[in-house]
Amino acid sequence: MVPDRCARLTRTTVPMTDGSYIKCLKSLIVGEAELTVSSPKARVEVPPSALTWRFSRSSGPGGQHVNKSDTKVELICDLTQLSGEASVLERITARFGDELKVVASSERSQNQNRKVALQNLIDKLETAAKRPRKRRPTRPTLGSIENRLEEKRQASIRKAERRHQLDNQ
């Protein structure tokens, strides 16, 4: 179940309606408010209307239980409804497009799969929101320097041989 409290939580767990907690590094605002994924410098808010939950039968072991219950969870997030810093939203939409689909079917209960799907959504949005690190150019290796100089010598020899051929004619 989606949490039903409407409070900012800054700790690493989020209370769920069944009394359990989702372990996450983000804060969550829920109830009539919205799901908030926070990174150290950027904050992305996902309104409840952007989330679509779908349930279906999961495959795998479980005996008769797997044939009767809809435990597989598909969480579809409409990324066009996100709000937050423009550069963060651009990075998220550049990576995922307009829609992000998260599927969870690893657990036997629908409630556990909901928690897994929600956590996976938070993790994916968090990684996409991060600024990519700039590449720092490194020094060329000794082998690459030697190869370049050897290629220069070979090119020089080829050109010198062409000059000698023109002089002889």
Sequence and secondary structure as in RCSB ss.txt:
>XXXX:A:sequence
MVPDRCARLTRTTVPMTDGSYIKCLKSLIVGEAELTVSSPKARVEVPPSALTWRFSRSSGPGGQHVNKSDTKVEL
ICDLTQLSGEASVLERITARFGDELKVVASSERSQNQNRKVALQNLIDKLETAAKRPRKRRPTRPTLGSIENRLE
EKRQASIRKAERRHQLDNQ
>XXXX:A:secstr
      S   SSEEE TTS EEE SS    TTS EEEE SS EEEE GGGEEEEEE   SS THHHHH   EEEE
EEEGGG EE HHHHHHHHHHHTTEEEEEE SSSSHHHHHHHHHHHHHHHHHHHHS           HHHHHHHHH
HHHHHHHHHHHHHHHHHH 
